[in-house]
């Protein structure tokens, strides 16, 4: 029986790569819904190829354009963020791939879990913002959350079949394009330089987060919730070659690692097909071509965002929600040349200090926190 999938964010980096996987395994998967934020032309092309039941464009200004372009096809065209949150509950769907970027993925993920859909999670901000709420909902509804990020997929694979207690998670990071830059050099890096990731092909927001090490901070918080560990049990290891995607150290001192070339198709396929491993034509890792593999400690003096993430994880409550909202505003400002690279961290730090802290937040608290944090973060941008 085919797995019926809804892809939230089908026109982004993860979404398009997921469709590559599905294109190669049409006997395994069916597309029920495709959603996009703004890229109407690509969404139209995807709908024509994969013929889903439902297509949703979040940008309501582009609804008429999309609907007219697909008017000759027997499919439904919806618009708006509420429509994305609603479509995930459709009865035929078995799995929802959440590949939306940022806070926008929270509400549809909650709705999908309540509708008892398996979650292939590529939207790390969902667990960063509301990890306790999401994990409790998943347990209550007996819904699996299958990680798509390469690092979390690696940890998940390392734990497969293991009954031993985790002593430590070794979360690898490429270090981004500026790992050798001094503070002085970081002050003058450009948007163009920051968007050139040395190993991975990602969207603009995630690429900037990777350059500032915020992405690794977000992944650390995601790992805390996915695998039930404390922040002090997670160690970030800079591994510039991106061959080891992450490792798990057990209480007997054994370490298990998952290796592969830096290609997101593999973890996406693993999550979509789990518990099966599908045959693939992905390039194989040739150890004889590897010149070296190196490991370094991250420098949280130059890359303060990683330290902020550990602080937020330890404080709990709504602090990670505050940090995430401030970061989204700071990254957007950097991409529009309104702040410098290091100034993004200043915005995040000041926002974390100013926004109201809630120790035991509800969903409504998260919504209010996100709104408040965004408003305050904008005040710190000249």
C-alpha positions as CSV (number, residue, x, y, z in Angstrom):
1,X,0.0,0.0,0.0
2,X,1.4,3.4,-1.0
3,X,2.1,6.0,1.7
4,X,-0.1,9.1,1.1
5,X,1.9,12.2,1.8
6,X,1.3,15.9,2.3
7,X,4.4,18.1,1.7
8,X,4.3,21.5,3.5
9,X,6.8,23.7,1.7
10,X,7.1,21.7,-1.5
11,X,8.9,24.5,-3.4
12,X,11.7,24.9,-0.9
13,X,15.0,23.0,-0.7
14,X,13.7,20.1,1.4
15,X,10.4,19.9,-0.5
16,X,12.0,19.8,-3.9
17,X,14.4,17.1,-2.8
18,X,11.6,15.1,-1.2
19,X,9.8,15.2,-4.6
20,X,13.1,13.8,-6.2
21,X,12.8,10.9,-3.8
22,X,9.1,10.3,-4.6
23,X,9.8,10.6,-8.3
24,X,12.2,7.7,-8.0
25,X,9.8,5.6,-5.9
26,X,6.4,6.1,-7.3
27,X,5.4,2.6,-6.3
28,X,5.9,3.6,-2.6
29,X,4.4,7.1,-2.3
30,X,1.4,9.1,-3.4
31,X,1.2,12.9,-3.1
32,X,-2.1,14.1,-1.5
33,X,-1.2,17.8,-0.9
34,X,1.4,20.3,-2.0
35,X,1.8,23.6,-0.3
36,X,4.0,26.6,-0.9
37,X,4.4,30.1,0.6
38,X,5.2,32.3,-2.4
39,X,6.7,30.3,-5.4
40,X,3.5,30.0,-7.5
41,X,5.2,29.0,-10.7
42,X,7.1,26.0,-9.2
43,X,4.0,25.0,-7.3
44,X,2.0,24.9,-10.5
45,X,4.7,22.8,-12.2
46,X,4.8,20.4,-9.3
47,X,1.0,20.1,-9.3
48,X,1.0,19.2,-13.0
49,X,3.6,16.5,-12.5
50,X,2.4,14.9,-9.3
51,X,-1.4,15.5,-9.6
52,X,-2.2,15.9,-5.9
53,X,-5.7,16.2,-4.6
54,X,-5.1,19.6,-3.0
55,X,-2.7,22.5,-3.7
56,X,-2.3,25.4,-1.3
57,X,-0.6,28.7,-1.9
58,X,-0.1,30.6,1.4
59,X,0.2,34.0,-0.3
60,X,-3.4,34.9,-1.0
61,X,-2.4,37.5,-3.6
62,X,-1.3,34.6,-5.8
63,X,-4.4,32.5,-5.4
64,X,-6.2,33.6,-8.5
65,X,-3.0,33.0,-10.6
66,X,-2.5,29.5,-9.3
67,X,-6.2,28.6,-9.5
68,X,-6.4,29.8,-13.1
69,X,-3.2,28.0,-14.1
70,X,-4.6,24.7,-12.8
71,X,-8.2,25.2,-13.8
72,X,-8.0,22.4,-16.4
73,X,-7.0,19.8,-13.8
74,X,-9.3,17.9,-11.4
75,X,-7.7,19.2,-8.2
76,X,-8.6,21.6,-5.4
77,X,-6.7,24.9,-5.1
78,X,-6.8,26.6,-1.7
79,X,-5.0,29.6,-0.2
80,X,-3.8,31.1,3.1
81,X,-2.0,29.8,6.2
82,X,-5.3,28.5,7.7
83,X,-5.8,26.3,4.6
84,X,-2.3,24.8,5.1
85,X,-3.2,24.1,8.8
86,X,-6.5,22.5,7.7
87,X,-5.3,20.3,4.8
88,X,-3.0,18.2,7.0
89,X,-6.1,16.7,8.8
90,X,-7.4,15.2,5.5
91,X,-8.4,11.6,6.0
92,X,-6.4,10.0,3.2
93,X,-3.0,11.4,4.4
94,X,-0.7,9.0,6.2
95,X,2.3,11.3,6.6
96,X,3.0,15.0,6.7
97,X,6.4,16.3,5.7
98,X,6.8,19.6,7.4
99,X,9.3,21.4,5.3
100,X,8.1,24.9,5.9
101,X,10.7,27.4,7.3
102,X,10.5,28.9,10.7
103,X,7.6,29.5,13.2
104,X,5.0,29.1,10.4
105,X,5.3,25.3,10.7
106,X,4.0,25.1,14.3
107,X,0.3,25.3,13.8
108,X,0.0,22.8,10.9
109,X,2.3,20.3,12.7
110,X,0.0,20.5,15.8
111,X,-3.1,19.9,13.6
112,X,-1.4,17.0,11.9
113,X,-0.5,15.4,15.2
114,X,-4.0,15.8,16.5
115,X,-5.3,14.2,13.3
116,X,-2.9,11.3,14.1
117,X,-0.7,11.7,11.0
118,X,2.9,10.5,11.1
119,X,5.3,13.5,11.0
120,X,8.4,13.7,8.9
121,X,9.9,16.7,10.6
122,X,12.2,19.1,8.7
123,X,10.9,22.2,10.4
124,X,13.2,22.3,13.5
125,X,11.6,25.5,14.8
126,X,8.5,23.5,15.7
127,X,10.3,21.7,18.5
128,X,12.5,24.7,19.3
129,X,9.5,26.9,19.9
130,X,7.1,24.4,21.6
131,X,9.1,21.2,22.2
132,X,7.3,20.2,25.4
133,X,3.8,20.8,23.8
134,X,4.7,18.9,20.6
135,X,6.3,15.9,22.3
136,X,3.4,15.5,24.8
137,X,0.9,15.8,21.9
138,X,2.7,13.1,19.9
139,X,2.7,10.8,22.9
140,X,-0.9,11.4,23.6
141,X,-1.9,10.7,20.0
142,X,0.6,7.9,19.5
143,X,2.1,9.7,16.5
144,X,5.7,9.1,15.4
145,X,8.0,12.1,14.8
146,X,10.6,11.0,12.2
147,X,13.5,13.5,11.9
148,X,14.5,14.7,8.5
149,X,17.5,16.9,9.4
150,X,20.7,15.0,8.5
151,X,22.0,15.2,12.0
152,X,18.8,14.0,13.7
153,X,18.3,11.3,11.1
154,X,21.9,10.2,11.9
155,X,21.1,10.1,15.7
156,X,17.8,8.3,15.0
157,X,19.7,5.7,12.9
158,X,22.4,5.2,15.5
159,X,19.7,4.5,18.1
160,X,17.7,2.1,16.0
161,X,17.6,-1.3,17.8
162,X,19.6,0.1,20.8
163,X,18.2,-0.3,24.4
164,X,21.3,1.3,26.1
165,X,21.1,4.6,27.8
166,X,22.4,7.6,25.9
167,X,25.4,9.2,27.7
168,X,26.0,11.9,25.1
169,X,24.9,13.0,21.7
170,X,27.7,14.3,19.5
171,X,26.0,16.7,17.1
172,X,28.3,17.5,14.2
173,X,28.5,20.9,12.5
174,X,30.3,22.0,9.3
175,X,31.3,25.2,11.0
176,X,29.9,27.2,8.0
177,X,31.9,29.5,5.7
178,X,33.4,31.7,8.4
179,X,34.7,29.2,11.0
180,X,38.3,30.6,10.5
181,X,37.3,34.2,10.5
182,X,38.3,36.5,13.3
183,X,35.8,38.8,15.0
184,X,37.1,41.7,13.0
185,X,36.6,39.8,9.8
186,X,33.1,38.7,10.8
187,X,32.1,42.4,11.2
188,X,32.4,43.0,7.5
189,X,31.2,39.7,5.9
190,X,28.5,40.2,3.3
191,X,25.2,38.6,2.6
192,X,26.6,37.1,-0.6
193,X,29.5,35.5,1.3
194,X,27.2,34.2,4.0
195,X,24.9,32.5,1.5
196,X,27.8,30.3,0.2
197,X,27.7,27.2,2.3
198,X,30.8,25.0,1.8
199,X,28.9,21.7,1.8
200,X,25.1,21.9,1.8
201,X,22.6,23.4,-0.6
202,X,19.9,25.0,1.5
203,X,17.5,27.9,1.5
204,X,18.6,31.4,2.4
205,X,17.4,31.5,6.0
206,X,18.9,28.1,6.9
207,X,22.2,29.0,5.2
208,X,22.5,32.2,7.2
209,X,21.6,30.3,10.4
210,X,24.4,27.8,9.5
211,X,26.9,30.6,9.0
212,X,26.1,32.1,12.5
213,X,25.9,28.6,14.1
214,X,22.3,29.4,15.1
215,X,21.2,26.4,13.0
216,X,23.3,24.2,15.2
217,X,21.7,25.8,18.3
218,X,18.3,25.1,16.9
219,X,19.3,21.5,16.1
220,X,20.6,21.1,19.7
221,X,17.2,22.1,21.1
222,X,15.4,19.8,18.6
223,X,17.7,16.9,19.6
224,X,16.8,17.5,23.3
225,X,13.1,17.0,22.6
226,X,13.5,14.2,20.0
227,X,15.7,12.0,22.1
228,X,14.8,13.0,25.6
229,X,18.2,14.3,26.8
230,X,19.3,17.4,28.6
231,X,21.4,20.1,27.0
232,X,24.5,19.1,28.9
233,X,24.3,15.7,27.3
234,X,24.7,17.3,23.8
235,X,28.1,18.3,22.6
236,X,28.5,20.2,19.3
237,X,31.5,19.0,17.3
238,X,32.7,21.0,14.3
239,X,33.5,18.6,11.5
240,X,34.1,20.6,8.3
241,X,33.9,17.7,5.9
242,X,30.3,16.8,6.8
243,X,30.9,13.1,6.4
244,X,29.9,12.0,9.9
245,X,26.4,13.4,10.3
246,X,26.3,12.8,14.1
247,X,27.2,10.3,16.8
248,X,25.8,8.7,19.9
249,X,28.0,7.8,22.9
250,X,26.5,5.2,25.2
251,X,27.1,4.5,28.9
252,X,29.7,1.7,28.2
253,X,31.8,4.4,26.3
254,X,30.9,3.0,22.8
255,X,30.3,5.5,20.1
256,X,28.1,4.8,17.1
257,X,28.2,7.2,14.1
258,X,26.2,7.5,10.9
259,X,28.3,8.5,7.8
260,X,27.4,9.5,4.3
261,X,28.0,12.2,1.7
262,X,26.4,15.6,2.4
263,X,23.2,15.0,0.5
264,X,19.7,15.6,2.0
265,X,18.0,13.1,-0.3
266,X,19.2,10.2,2.0
267,X,17.7,11.4,5.3
268,X,14.5,12.5,3.5
269,X,14.1,9.1,2.0
270,X,14.8,7.3,5.3
271,X,12.1,9.3,7.1
272,X,9.5,8.9,4.3
273,X,10.0,5.2,4.0
274,X,10.7,4.3,7.7
275,X,11.0,1.5,8.9
276,X,12.0,0.3,5.4
277,X,15.3,1.2,3.7
278,X,14.7,1.8,0.1
279,X,17.3,1.0,-2.6
280,X,18.8,4.2,-4.0
281,X,21.0,5.5,-6.7
282,X,22.7,8.1,-4.4
283,X,26.4,8.5,-4.8
284,X,28.3,6.1,-2.4
285,X,31.0,7.3,0.0
286,X,34.4,6.2,-1.1
287,X,36.8,6.1,1.9
288,X,39.8,6.0,-0.4
289,X,38.9,9.4,-1.7
290,X,38.7,11.0,1.7
291,X,41.9,12.9,2.4
292,X,41.1,13.6,6.0
293,X,38.4,14.0,8.6
294,X,38.9,16.7,11.3
295,X,37.1,17.8,14.4
296,X,37.1,21.1,16.3
297,X,35.4,22.8,19.3
298,X,32.9,25.5,18.3
299,X,33.9,29.0,19.3
300,X,31.0,30.6,21.2
301,X,32.9,33.8,21.7
302,X,32.8,34.5,17.9
303,X,29.5,32.6,17.3
304,X,27.4,33.7,20.2
305,X,24.1,32.3,18.8
306,X,25.1,28.8,19.8
307,X,25.6,29.9,23.4
308,X,22.2,31.6,23.4
309,X,20.6,28.3,22.3
310,X,22.2,26.4,25.1
311,X,21.0,29.1,27.5
312,X,17.5,29.0,26.2
313,X,17.4,25.2,26.4
314,X,18.5,25.3,30.1
315,X,16.1,28.0,31.0
316,X,13.2,26.2,29.3
317,X,9.7,27.9,29.3
318,X,9.2,30.2,26.4
319,X,12.9,31.3,26.1
320,X,13.6,29.3,23.0
321,X,10.5,30.7,21.4
322,X,11.8,34.2,22.2
323,X,15.2,33.4,20.7
324,X,13.8,31.8,17.6
325,X,11.5,34.8,16.9
326,X,14.3,37.3,17.4
327,X,16.6,35.2,15.1
328,X,14.0,35.1,12.3
329,X,13.7,38.9,12.5
330,X,17.5,39.4,12.6
331,X,18.2,37.1,9.7
332,X,15.5,38.8,7.6
333,X,17.2,42.2,8.5
334,X,20.6,40.8,7.5
335,X,19.3,39.5,4.2
336,X,17.9,43.1,3.5
337,X,21.2,44.7,4.5
338,X,19.7,46.4,7.6
339,X,22.1,44.8,10.2
340,X,25.6,43.3,10.0
341,X,26.5,39.7,10.6
342,X,27.6,40.1,14.2
343,X,24.7,42.5,14.9
344,X,22.3,39.7,14.5
345,X,23.5,38.2,17.7
346,X,23.1,41.6,19.4
347,X,19.4,41.7,18.4
348,X,18.8,38.2,19.7
349,X,20.6,38.8,23.0
350,X,18.7,42.0,23.7
351,X,15.4,40.5,22.8
352,X,16.0,37.5,25.1
353,X,16.7,39.9,27.9
354,X,13.6,42.0,27.3
355,X,10.6,39.8,26.4
356,X,8.4,38.5,29.2
357,X,9.5,35.0,30.4
358,X,6.8,32.4,30.9
359,X,7.9,29.3,32.9
360,X,5.1,26.9,31.8
361,X,3.7,28.2,28.5
362,X,0.5,27.1,26.8
363,X,0.0,27.3,23.0
364,X,-1.5,30.7,23.4
365,X,1.5,31.8,25.4
366,X,3.8,30.7,22.5
367,X,1.7,32.7,20.0
368,X,1.8,35.8,22.2
369,X,5.6,35.3,22.9
370,X,6.3,35.1,19.2
371,X,4.4,38.3,18.4
372,X,6.0,40.2,21.3
373,X,9.5,39.0,20.5
374,X,9.2,40.0,16.9
375,X,8.0,43.5,17.8
376,X,10.8,44.0,20.3
377,X,13.5,42.6,18.0
378,X,12.5,45.1,15.3
379,X,13.0,47.9,17.9
380,X,16.7,46.9,18.0
381,X,17.1,47.2,14.2
382,X,18.1,50.7,13.1
